[in-house]
Amino acid sequence: MIKKTYKSFKNKSFINNIEMNSLKLSQFQRLTFDEMTNKMKNEDFVATSRNELMKFLKQVGYSKDFSMKIVLSSFLIFFHKEELLSKDQYAEKLFELAKNLVLAIERENHKEVMISLETFVSFFGIWKKRDSMLLVRPMITTYMQIDIALGDEKNEKRIEEYENMKKSIRNKVRCIGGKQGLEYLDNGKIPYYLDEKVFQDMESTIKRAFWDVFQENMEGKKYDALLQIIKDLKDLVFSLIPNRKDLLKDFESKLDLDLLEQLLKVTQDLDYNYILNITNLFIFYVEKLQSASEDENTKMFKDNLLLKIQNKEEFPKLLRFFFENCFQKLELIKTQMSILGMKK
């Protein structure tokens, strides 16, 4: 269809200049997600933009019908990728095709618009069957996290902000997931797909392999990995408190990586008490930064760690237990802060 239509296009000696003003990037680039979705619900706007695009394509003999809502969704994806798309190959492919279509329309290149339109609409149908619920999943997760935060919040202004965030999320879920998406949201359930288990199992295997190697390095007294992990953990903590210069300074005074590196080079062994002091430092910041809902879980983590110390568990296994769990806790804190737009 595309080749046949493009052949017709090449045989045209003159094409009137029909502009697609309603689909220019300037019409969308300053709009928030909610503003853009409202614009795309406007029947007059949809009709105008469809009429302009159809006239543009008819200049080269393209008369195939298409959904204008799908075409407009390419702009939504292009400008609000982070809010809309999950991070998998389907989503990345859809974003690339959306970008191609949006930029082709901006350039008003007939060939590019035809090809981009065909490929985007075709792939959108494939993607939507699988990913409409994946799209709303992070939104539902955020919604649930806000509900948890509301349970601990007493500040009326912050409560109002949370409620407004919930309304905005609900609007997004309705727009993307429709009735099914709202059912998941209202029931507090997260959409899950069996084919994802393959990727999750793979990720889990990779993580286990990483910590297996870490433990083996500790057993072989190869401490470069330990230094790097402590540094990464420190950087993770610092990313959570970028504005707290007092805490950053205090942390630096209690964790001297250069000194630890020199000690390891000189002694070729770990100072048990020194490393335990480091673990206590990180636990202090986990407790300081985590949500109240995680307090009980962290207490169990500390109790288990203390029990392992009392039972004189092998140091490499003890270190693995601490760092593996501490990373998980700090990454959860980072995710929750990101969801709620918080930085300390």
BALOBA-1460 file (C-alpha; in Angstrom, 3 decimals):
// residues 344
<rec num="1" residu="m" x="0.000" y="0.000" z="0.000"/>
<rec num="2" residu="i" x="2.804" y="2.389" z="0.953"/>
<rec num="3" residu="k" x="4.897" y="1.624" z="-2.156"/>
<rec num="4" residu="k" x="1.892" y="1.991" z="-4.439"/>
<rec num="5" residu="t" x="0.898" y="5.268" z="-2.814"/>
<rec num="6" residu="y" x="4.429" y="6.636" z="-2.921"/>
<rec num="7" residu="k" x="4.665" y="5.788" z="-6.628"/>
<rec num="8" residu="s" x="1.560" y="7.918" z="-7.101"/>
<rec num="9" residu="f" x="3.252" y="10.676" z="-5.122"/>
<rec num="10" residu="k" x="6.339" y="10.657" z="-7.380"/>
<rec num="11" residu="n" x="4.168" y="11.001" z="-10.481"/>
<rec num="12" residu="k" x="2.591" y="14.231" z="-9.171"/>
<rec num="13" residu="s" x="4.099" y="17.276" z="-10.788"/>
<rec num="14" residu="f" x="2.753" y="19.758" z="-8.314"/>
<rec num="15" residu="i" x="1.459" y="19.498" z="-4.755"/>
<rec num="16" residu="n" x="-0.403" y="22.274" z="-3.032"/>
<rec num="17" residu="n" x="1.108" y="23.230" z="0.279"/>
<rec num="18" residu="i" x="-1.343" y="22.025" z="2.923"/>
<rec num="19" residu="e" x="-0.071" y="22.754" z="6.406"/>
<rec num="20" residu="m" x="-0.965" y="20.754" z="9.493"/>
<rec num="21" residu="n" x="-0.965" y="23.638" z="11.945"/>
<rec num="22" residu="s" x="-2.959" y="21.823" z="14.629"/>
<rec num="23" residu="l" x="-0.299" y="19.068" z="14.759"/>
<rec num="24" residu="k" x="2.770" y="21.277" z="15.054"/>
<rec num="25" residu="l" x="5.073" y="20.544" z="17.995"/>
<rec num="26" residu="s" x="4.486" y="24.065" z="19.240"/>
<rec num="27" residu="q" x="0.864" y="23.112" z="19.936"/>
<rec num="28" residu="f" x="1.933" y="20.460" z="22.462"/>
<rec num="29" residu="q" x="5.387" y="21.099" z="23.853"/>
<rec num="30" residu="r" x="4.340" y="23.301" z="26.791"/>
<rec num="31" residu="l" x="1.346" y="21.204" z="27.828"/>
<rec num="32" residu="t" x="1.281" y="19.040" z="30.934"/>
<rec num="33" residu="f" x="0.045" y="15.473" z="30.676"/>
<rec num="34" residu="d" x="-3.416" y="16.429" z="31.909"/>
<rec num="35" residu="e" x="-3.625" y="19.455" z="29.598"/>
<rec num="36" residu="m" x="-2.639" y="17.347" z="26.621"/>
<rec num="37" residu="t" x="-5.166" y="14.602" z="27.346"/>
<rec num="38" residu="n" x="-7.895" y="17.220" z="27.751"/>
<rec num="39" residu="k" x="-6.909" y="18.750" z="24.421"/>
<rec num="40" residu="m" x="-7.126" y="15.353" z="22.761"/>
<rec num="41" residu="k" x="-10.617" y="14.838" z="24.180"/>
<rec num="42" residu="n" x="-11.800" y="18.042" z="22.516"/>
<rec num="43" residu="e" x="-13.956" y="16.953" z="19.583"/>
<rec num="44" residu="d" x="-13.322" y="20.134" z="17.584"/>
<rec num="45" residu="f" x="-9.567" y="19.719" z="17.905"/>
<rec num="46" residu="v" x="-9.711" y="16.028" z="16.931"/>
<rec num="47" residu="a" x="-11.873" y="16.823" z="13.897"/>
<rec num="48" residu="t" x="-9.655" y="19.710" z="12.771"/>
<rec num="49" residu="s" x="-6.416" y="17.791" z="13.132"/>
<rec num="50" residu="r" x="-7.877" y="14.732" z="11.372"/>
<rec num="51" residu="n" x="-9.149" y="16.882" z="8.493"/>
<rec num="52" residu="e" x="-5.729" y="18.510" z="8.057"/>
<rec num="53" residu="l" x="-3.885" y="15.176" z="8.119"/>
<rec num="54" residu="m" x="-6.332" y="13.523" z="5.683"/>
<rec num="55" residu="k" x="-6.058" y="16.418" z="3.230"/>
<rec num="56" residu="f" x="-2.281" y="16.270" z="3.482"/>
<rec num="57" residu="l" x="-2.197" y="12.540" z="2.767"/>
<rec num="58" residu="k" x="-4.798" y="12.692" z="-0.008"/>
<rec num="59" residu="q" x="-2.389" y="14.881" z="-1.948"/>
<rec num="60" residu="v" x="-0.402" y="11.718" z="-2.626"/>
<rec num="61" residu="g" x="-3.373" y="9.397" z="-3.037"/>
<rec num="62" residu="y" x="-3.394" y="7.980" z="0.497"/>
<rec num="63" residu="s" x="-6.999" y="7.276" z="1.443"/>
<rec num="64" residu="k" x="-6.672" y="4.494" z="4.031"/>
<rec num="65" residu="d" x="-8.740" y="5.137" z="7.149"/>
<rec num="66" residu="f" x="-6.991" y="5.536" z="10.508"/>
<rec num="67" residu="s" x="-7.806" y="6.331" z="14.105"/>
<rec num="68" residu="m" x="-6.972" y="9.940" z="14.913"/>
<rec num="69" residu="k" x="-6.872" y="9.068" z="18.608"/>
<rec num="70" residu="i" x="-4.026" y="6.659" z="17.929"/>
<rec num="71" residu="v" x="-2.212" y="9.302" z="15.877"/>
<rec num="72" residu="l" x="-2.619" y="11.830" z="18.693"/>
<rec num="73" residu="s" x="-1.373" y="9.281" z="21.210"/>
<rec num="74" residu="s" x="2.001" y="9.444" z="19.432"/>
<rec num="75" residu="f" x="2.328" y="13.048" z="20.659"/>
<rec num="76" residu="l" x="1.355" y="12.037" z="24.180"/>
<rec num="77" residu="i" x="4.002" y="9.302" z="24.155"/>
<rec num="78" residu="f" x="6.611" y="11.579" z="22.593"/>
<rec num="79" residu="f" x="6.225" y="14.337" z="25.201"/>
<rec num="80" residu="h" x="5.395" y="12.218" z="28.266"/>
<rec num="81" residu="k" x="7.367" y="9.015" z="27.802"/>
<rec num="82" residu="e" x="8.431" y="8.735" z="31.449"/>
<rec num="83" residu="e" x="4.871" y="9.061" z="32.720"/>
<rec num="84" residu="l" x="3.417" y="6.639" z="30.233"/>
<rec num="85" residu="l" x="5.818" y="3.900" z="29.244"/>
<rec num="86" residu="s" x="7.290" y="0.997" z="31.111"/>
<rec num="87" residu="k" x="10.939" y="0.121" z="30.470"/>
<rec num="88" residu="d" x="10.826" y="-2.874" z="28.179"/>
<rec num="89" residu="q" x="11.528" y="-3.555" z="24.519"/>
<rec num="90" residu="y" x="7.893" y="-3.094" z="23.493"/>
<rec num="91" residu="a" x="7.776" y="0.346" z="25.099"/>
<rec num="92" residu="e" x="11.096" y="1.467" z="23.629"/>
<rec num="93" residu="k" x="9.987" y="0.361" z="20.170"/>
<rec num="94" residu="l" x="6.674" y="2.196" z="20.540"/>
<rec num="95" residu="f" x="8.450" y="5.393" z="21.620"/>
<rec num="96" residu="e" x="10.776" y="5.257" z="18.613"/>
<rec num="97" residu="l" x="7.829" y="4.825" z="16.238"/>
<rec num="98" residu="a" x="5.899" y="7.630" z="17.967"/>
<rec num="99" residu="k" x="8.903" y="9.928" z="17.641"/>
<rec num="100" residu="n" x="9.255" y="9.074" z="13.942"/>
<rec num="101" residu="l" x="5.608" y="9.926" z="13.293"/>
<rec num="102" residu="v" x="5.624" y="13.169" z="15.294"/>
<rec num="103" residu="l" x="8.794" y="14.429" z="13.611"/>
<rec num="104" residu="a" x="7.605" y="13.356" z="10.155"/>
<rec num="105" residu="i" x="4.409" y="15.382" z="10.642"/>
<rec num="106" residu="e" x="6.475" y="18.340" z="11.838"/>
<rec num="107" residu="r" x="8.647" y="18.150" z="8.698"/>
<rec num="108" residu="e" x="5.514" y="17.662" z="6.525"/>
<rec num="109" residu="n" x="7.274" y="15.028" z="4.458"/>
<rec num="110" residu="h" x="4.633" y="12.957" z="2.703"/>
<rec num="111" residu="k" x="6.672" y="9.787" z="2.384"/>
<rec num="112" residu="e" x="7.836" y="9.882" z="6.000"/>
<rec num="113" residu="v" x="4.336" y="10.605" z="7.298"/>
<rec num="114" residu="m" x="2.818" y="7.701" z="5.345"/>
<rec num="115" residu="i" x="5.421" y="5.176" z="6.414"/>
<rec num="116" residu="s" x="5.524" y="6.392" z="10.018"/>
<rec num="117" residu="l" x="1.728" y="6.418" z="10.249"/>
<rec num="118" residu="e" x="1.416" y="2.858" z="8.951"/>
<rec num="119" residu="t" x="4.129" y="1.438" z="11.199"/>
<rec num="120" residu="f" x="3.044" y="3.288" z="14.342"/>
<rec num="121" residu="v" x="-0.668" y="2.395" z="14.016"/>
<rec num="122" residu="s" x="0.188" y="-1.236" z="13.248"/>
<rec num="123" residu="f" x="2.571" y="-1.636" z="16.180"/>
<rec num="124" residu="f" x="0.307" y="0.338" z="18.501"/>
<rec num="125" residu="g" x="-2.369" y="-2.337" z="18.078"/>
<rec num="126" residu="i" x="0.104" y="-5.097" z="18.963"/>
<rec num="127" residu="w" x="1.503" y="-3.160" z="21.901"/>
<rec num="128" residu="k" x="-1.843" y="-2.090" z="23.318"/>
<rec num="129" residu="k" x="-3.092" y="-5.651" z="23.722"/>
<rec num="130" residu="r" x="-0.197" y="-6.448" z="26.002"/>
<rec num="131" residu="d" x="0.849" y="-3.155" z="27.517"/>
<rec num="132" residu="s" x="-2.235" y="-1.105" z="28.244"/>
<rec num="133" residu="m" x="-2.212" y="-2.576" z="31.740"/>
<rec num="134" residu="l" x="1.573" y="-2.378" z="32.018"/>
<rec num="135" residu="l" x="1.247" y="1.334" z="31.357"/>
<rec num="136" residu="v" x="-1.062" y="1.871" z="34.292"/>
<rec num="137" residu="r" x="0.803" y="-0.472" z="36.614"/>
<rec num="138" residu="p" x="3.360" y="2.101" z="37.851"/>
<rec num="139" residu="m" x="0.501" y="4.568" z="38.260"/>
<rec num="140" residu="i" x="-1.466" y="2.073" z="40.373"/>
<rec num="141" residu="t" x="1.679" y="1.420" z="42.429"/>
<rec num="142" residu="t" x="2.097" y="5.156" z="42.955"/>
<rec num="143" residu="y" x="-1.567" y="5.472" z="43.924"/>
<rec num="144" residu="m" x="-1.153" y="2.735" z="46.533"/>
<rec num="145" residu="q" x="2.039" y="4.330" z="47.884"/>
<rec num="146" residu="i" x="0.224" y="7.637" z="48.273"/>
<rec num="147" residu="d" x="-2.541" y="5.869" z="50.210"/>
<rec num="148" residu="i" x="0.131" y="4.506" z="52.565"/>
<rec num="149" residu="a" x="1.669" y="7.964" z="52.954"/>
<rec num="150" residu="l" x="-1.744" y="9.472" z="53.679"/>
<rec num="151" residu="g" x="-2.144" y="7.091" z="56.582"/>
<rec num="152" residu="d" x="0.897" y="8.618" z="58.302"/>
<rec num="153" residu="e" x="0.369" y="12.217" z="57.198"/>
<rec num="154" residu="k" x="-1.104" y="14.828" z="59.535"/>
<rec num="155" residu="n" x="-0.204" y="18.002" z="57.677"/>
<rec num="156" residu="e" x="-3.414" y="19.250" z="56.003"/>
<rec num="157" residu="k" x="-1.580" y="20.951" z="53.141"/>
<rec num="158" residu="r" x="0.368" y="17.794" z="52.354"/>
<rec num="159" residu="i" x="-2.816" y="15.723" z="52.588"/>
<rec num="160" residu="e" x="-4.443" y="18.024" z="50.021"/>
<rec num="161" residu="e" x="-1.418" y="17.618" z="47.744"/>
<rec num="162" residu="y" x="-1.637" y="13.832" z="48.030"/>
<rec num="163" residu="e" x="-5.369" y="13.873" z="47.222"/>
<rec num="164" residu="n" x="-4.718" y="16.009" z="44.140"/>
<rec num="165" residu="m" x="-2.010" y="13.570" z="43.059"/>
<rec num="166" residu="k" x="-4.494" y="10.715" z="43.419"/>
<rec num="167" residu="k" x="-7.066" y="12.522" z="41.264"/>
<rec num="168" residu="s" x="-4.429" y="13.139" z="38.583"/>
<rec num="169" residu="i" x="-3.347" y="9.487" z="38.626"/>
<rec num="170" residu="r" x="-6.955" y="8.298" z="38.406"/>
<rec num="171" residu="n" x="-7.448" y="10.487" z="35.347"/>
<rec num="172" residu="k" x="-4.353" y="8.980" z="33.708"/>
<rec num="173" residu="v" x="-5.461" y="5.426" z="34.495"/>
<rec num="174" residu="r" x="-8.910" y="6.112" z="33.024"/>
<rec num="175" residu="c" x="-7.359" y="7.654" z="29.919"/>
<rec num="176" residu="i" x="-4.941" y="4.780" z="29.282"/>
<rec num="177" residu="g" x="-6.435" y="1.675" z="30.874"/>
<rec num="178" residu="g" x="-10.124" y="2.460" z="30.595"/>
<rec num="179" residu="k" x="-12.625" y="0.493" z="32.667"/>
<rec num="180" residu="q" x="-10.240" y="-2.410" z="33.224"/>
<rec num="181" residu="g" x="-7.514" y="-0.088" z="34.480"/>
<rec num="182" residu="l" x="-9.898" y="1.547" z="36.954"/>
<rec num="183" residu="e" x="-10.984" y="-1.882" z="38.204"/>
<rec num="184" residu="y" x="-7.366" y="-2.709" z="39.057"/>
<rec num="185" residu="l" x="-6.953" y="0.707" z="40.688"/>
<rec num="186" residu="d" x="-10.111" y="0.465" z="42.814"/>
<rec num="187" residu="n" x="-9.345" y="-3.106" z="43.909"/>
<rec num="188" residu="g" x="-5.745" y="-2.264" z="44.785"/>
<rec num="189" residu="k" x="-4.387" y="-4.921" z="42.424"/>
<rec num="190" residu="i" x="-1.327" y="-4.751" z="40.179"/>
<rec num="191" residu="p" x="-1.693" y="-6.102" z="36.605"/>
<rec num="192" residu="y" x="0.689" y="-9.011" z="36.032"/>
<rec num="193" residu="y" x="1.573" y="-10.953" z="32.896"/>
<rec num="194" residu="l" x="2.980" y="-14.455" z="32.815"/>
<rec num="195" residu="d" x="5.576" y="-13.678" z="30.152"/>
<rec num="196" residu="e" x="7.160" y="-11.167" z="32.524"/>
<rec num="197" residu="k" x="8.153" y="-14.022" z="34.849"/>
<rec num="198" residu="v" x="10.862" y="-15.013" z="32.375"/>
<rec num="199" residu="f" x="12.483" y="-11.580" z="32.675"/>
<rec num="200" residu="q" x="11.976" y="-11.491" z="36.436"/>
<rec num="201" residu="d" x="13.550" y="-14.936" z="36.848"/>
<rec num="202" residu="m" x="16.455" y="-13.830" z="34.676"/>
<rec num="203" residu="e" x="16.946" y="-10.665" z="36.734"/>
<rec num="204" residu="s" x="16.733" y="-12.667" z="39.955"/>
<rec num="205" residu="t" x="19.318" y="-15.145" z="38.651"/>
<rec num="206" residu="i" x="21.666" y="-12.321" z="37.666"/>
<rec num="207" residu="k" x="21.347" y="-10.738" z="41.112"/>
<rec num="208" residu="r" x="22.014" y="-14.061" z="42.856"/>
<rec num="209" residu="a" x="25.055" y="-14.606" z="40.649"/>
<rec num="210" residu="f" x="26.355" y="-11.135" z="41.552"/>
<rec num="211" residu="w" x="26.138" y="-11.801" z="45.283"/>
<rec num="212" residu="d" x="27.591" y="-15.300" z="44.826"/>
<rec num="213" residu="v" x="30.664" y="-13.718" z="43.225"/>
<rec num="214" residu="f" x="30.818" y="-11.084" z="45.969"/>
<rec num="215" residu="q" x="30.810" y="-13.778" z="48.657"/>
<rec num="216" residu="e" x="33.491" y="-15.759" z="46.809"/>
<rec num="217" residu="n" x="35.664" y="-12.630" z="46.601"/>
<rec num="218" residu="m" x="35.305" y="-12.073" z="50.342"/>
<rec num="219" residu="e" x="36.219" y="-15.687" z="51.012"/>
<rec num="220" residu="g" x="39.285" y="-15.276" z="48.794"/>
<rec num="221" residu="k" x="40.177" y="-11.970" z="50.506"/>
<rec num="222" residu="k" x="39.708" y="-10.014" z="47.291"/>
<rec num="223" residu="y" x="38.383" y="-6.775" z="48.713"/>
<rec num="224" residu="d" x="38.112" y="-4.500" z="45.671"/>
<rec num="225" residu="a" x="34.438" y="-5.505" z="45.290"/>
<rec num="226" residu="l" x="33.783" y="-4.631" z="48.937"/>
<rec num="227" residu="l" x="35.206" y="-1.131" z="48.495"/>
<rec num="228" residu="q" x="33.106" y="-0.571" z="45.372"/>
<rec num="229" residu="i" x="29.923" y="-1.809" z="47.041"/>
<rec num="230" residu="i" x="30.451" y="0.450" z="50.049"/>
<rec num="231" residu="k" x="31.072" y="3.371" z="47.686"/>
<rec num="232" residu="d" x="27.913" y="2.572" z="45.678"/>
<rec num="233" residu="l" x="25.890" y="2.307" z="48.863"/>
<rec num="234" residu="k" x="27.274" y="5.645" z="50.049"/>
<rec num="235" residu="d" x="26.384" y="7.263" z="46.702"/>
<rec num="236" residu="l" x="22.877" y="5.835" z="47.012"/>
<rec num="237" residu="v" x="22.459" y="7.391" z="50.462"/>
<rec num="238" residu="f" x="23.793" y="10.738" z="49.196"/>
<rec num="239" residu="s" x="21.302" y="10.709" z="46.317"/>
<rec num="240" residu="l" x="18.514" y="10.598" z="48.919"/>
<rec num="241" residu="i" x="19.744" y="13.591" z="50.945"/>
<rec num="242" residu="p" x="21.268" y="15.986" z="48.371"/>
<rec num="243" residu="n" x="20.091" y="19.085" z="50.243"/>
<rec num="244" residu="r" x="21.165" y="18.034" z="53.738"/>
<rec num="245" residu="k" x="24.731" y="19.307" z="53.906"/>
<rec num="246" residu="d" x="24.847" y="18.601" z="57.637"/>
<rec num="247" residu="l" x="24.038" y="14.934" z="57.096"/>
<rec num="248" residu="l" x="26.436" y="14.652" z="54.167"/>
<rec num="249" residu="k" x="29.253" y="16.106" z="56.260"/>
<rec num="250" residu="d" x="28.422" y="13.849" z="59.197"/>
<rec num="251" residu="f" x="28.375" y="10.797" z="56.939"/>
<rec num="252" residu="e" x="31.740" y="11.697" z="55.391"/>
<rec num="253" residu="s" x="33.290" y="12.070" z="58.848"/>
<rec num="254" residu="k" x="32.183" y="8.554" z="59.796"/>
<rec num="255" residu="l" x="33.081" y="6.755" z="56.589"/>
<rec num="256" residu="d" x="36.592" y="7.234" z="55.225"/>
<rec num="257" residu="l" x="36.927" y="5.010" z="52.171"/>
<rec num="258" residu="d" x="40.515" y="6.067" z="51.542"/>
<rec num="259" residu="l" x="41.439" y="4.967" z="55.050"/>
<rec num="260" residu="l" x="39.622" y="1.646" z="54.588"/>
<rec num="261" residu="e" x="41.446" y="1.071" z="51.311"/>
<rec num="262" residu="q" x="44.817" y="1.750" z="52.948"/>
<rec num="263" residu="l" x="43.994" y="-0.578" z="55.854"/>
<rec num="264" residu="l" x="43.137" y="-3.378" z="53.469"/>
<rec num="265" residu="k" x="46.352" y="-2.874" z="51.511"/>
<rec num="266" residu="v" x="48.495" y="-2.917" z="54.643"/>
<rec num="267" residu="t" x="46.794" y="-5.704" z="56.613"/>
<rec num="268" residu="q" x="45.315" y="-7.728" z="53.725"/>
<rec num="269" residu="d" x="42.458" y="-8.507" z="56.089"/>
<rec num="270" residu="l" x="39.192" y="-7.059" z="57.342"/>
<rec num="271" residu="d" x="38.851" y="-5.342" z="60.681"/>
<rec num="272" residu="y" x="35.673" y="-7.001" z="61.956"/>
<rec num="273" residu="n" x="34.652" y="-4.157" z="64.284"/>
<rec num="274" residu="y" x="35.455" y="-1.439" z="61.726"/>
<rec num="275" residu="i" x="33.207" y="-3.091" z="59.127"/>
<rec num="276" residu="l" x="30.423" y="-3.547" z="61.675"/>
<rec num="277" residu="n" x="30.619" y="0.182" z="62.438"/>
<rec num="278" residu="i" x="30.089" y="0.815" z="58.739"/>
<rec num="279" residu="t" x="27.040" y="-1.459" z="58.708"/>
<rec num="280" residu="n" x="25.631" y="0.418" z="61.720"/>
<rec num="281" residu="l" x="26.121" y="3.715" z="59.878"/>
<rec num="282" residu="f" x="24.114" y="2.544" z="56.886"/>
<rec num="283" residu="i" x="21.382" y="1.057" z="59.087"/>
<rec num="284" residu="f" x="21.093" y="4.418" z="60.861"/>
<rec num="285" residu="y" x="20.345" y="6.145" z="57.538"/>
<rec num="286" residu="v" x="17.947" y="3.422" z="56.431"/>
<rec num="287" residu="e" x="15.933" y="3.969" z="59.621"/>
<rec num="288" residu="k" x="16.141" y="7.738" z="59.260"/>
<rec num="289" residu="l" x="14.933" y="7.829" z="55.652"/>
<rec num="290" residu="q" x="12.467" y="4.961" z="55.370"/>
<rec num="291" residu="s" x="8.685" y="5.261" z="55.679"/>
<rec num="292" residu="a" x="7.018" y="4.211" z="58.919"/>
<rec num="293" residu="s" x="5.534" y="1.192" z="57.157"/>
<rec num="294" residu="e" x="9.043" y="-0.276" z="56.806"/>
<rec num="295" residu="d" x="9.998" y="0.026" z="60.484"/>
<rec num="296" residu="e" x="8.958" y="-3.493" z="61.437"/>
<rec num="297" residu="n" x="10.706" y="-5.052" z="58.472"/>
<rec num="298" residu="t" x="13.929" y="-3.201" z="59.247"/>
<rec num="299" residu="k" x="13.731" y="-4.296" z="62.879"/>
<rec num="300" residu="m" x="13.569" y="-7.908" z="61.690"/>
<rec num="301" residu="f" x="16.570" y="-7.262" z="59.442"/>
<rec num="302" residu="k" x="18.560" y="-5.859" z="62.382"/>
<rec num="303" residu="d" x="17.536" y="-8.748" z="64.649"/>
<rec num="304" residu="n" x="18.599" y="-11.293" z="62.036"/>
<rec num="305" residu="l" x="21.898" y="-9.499" z="61.523"/>
<rec num="306" residu="l" x="22.555" y="-9.444" z="65.283"/>
<rec num="307" residu="l" x="21.694" y="-13.135" z="65.538"/>
<rec num="308" residu="k" x="24.180" y="-13.963" z="62.788"/>
<rec num="309" residu="i" x="26.850" y="-11.952" z="64.599"/>
<rec num="310" residu="q" x="26.110" y="-13.705" z="67.898"/>
<rec num="311" residu="n" x="26.238" y="-17.084" z="66.194"/>
<rec num="312" residu="k" x="29.616" y="-16.092" z="64.713"/>
<rec num="313" residu="e" x="28.503" y="-16.682" z="61.155"/>
<rec num="314" residu="e" x="31.298" y="-16.636" z="58.605"/>
<rec num="315" residu="f" x="32.164" y="-13.032" z="57.832"/>
<rec num="316" residu="p" x="31.749" y="-13.315" z="54.018"/>
<rec num="317" residu="k" x="28.207" y="-14.699" z="54.480"/>
<rec num="318" residu="l" x="27.448" y="-12.012" z="57.053"/>
<rec num="319" residu="l" x="28.620" y="-9.262" z="54.694"/>
<rec num="320" residu="r" x="26.578" y="-10.683" z="51.856"/>
<rec num="321" residu="f" x="23.455" y="-10.769" z="54.032"/>
<rec num="322" residu="f" x="23.949" y="-7.160" z="55.139"/>
<rec num="323" residu="f" x="24.823" y="-5.541" z="51.801"/>
<rec num="324" residu="e" x="22.255" y="-7.455" z="49.752"/>
<rec num="325" residu="n" x="19.446" y="-6.451" z="52.107"/>
<rec num="326" residu="c" x="20.708" y="-2.909" z="52.670"/>
<rec num="327" residu="f" x="20.781" y="-2.238" z="48.929"/>
<rec num="328" residu="q" x="17.197" y="-3.474" z="48.625"/>
<rec num="329" residu="k" x="16.067" y="-1.200" z="51.446"/>
<rec num="330" residu="l" x="17.758" y="1.929" z="50.115"/>
<rec num="331" residu="e" x="16.525" y="1.262" z="46.578"/>
<rec num="332" residu="l" x="12.987" y="0.930" z="47.957"/>
<rec num="333" residu="i" x="13.394" y="4.256" z="49.775"/>
<rec num="334" residu="k" x="14.614" y="5.866" z="46.560"/>
<rec num="335" residu="t" x="11.633" y="4.477" z="44.631"/>
<rec num="336" residu="q" x="9.160" y="5.718" z="47.237"/>
<rec num="337" residu="m" x="10.763" y="9.181" z="47.324"/>
<rec num="338" residu="s" x="10.661" y="9.356" z="43.542"/>
<rec num="339" residu="i" x="6.992" y="8.364" z="43.505"/>
<rec num="340" residu="l" x="6.075" y="10.986" z="46.067"/>
<rec num="341" residu="g" x="8.391" y="13.674" z="44.655"/>
<rec num="342" residu="m" x="10.434" y="13.909" z="47.841"/>
<rec num="343" residu="k" x="14.107" y="14.776" z="48.349"/>
<rec num="344" residu="k" x="15.514" y="15.453" z="51.787"/>
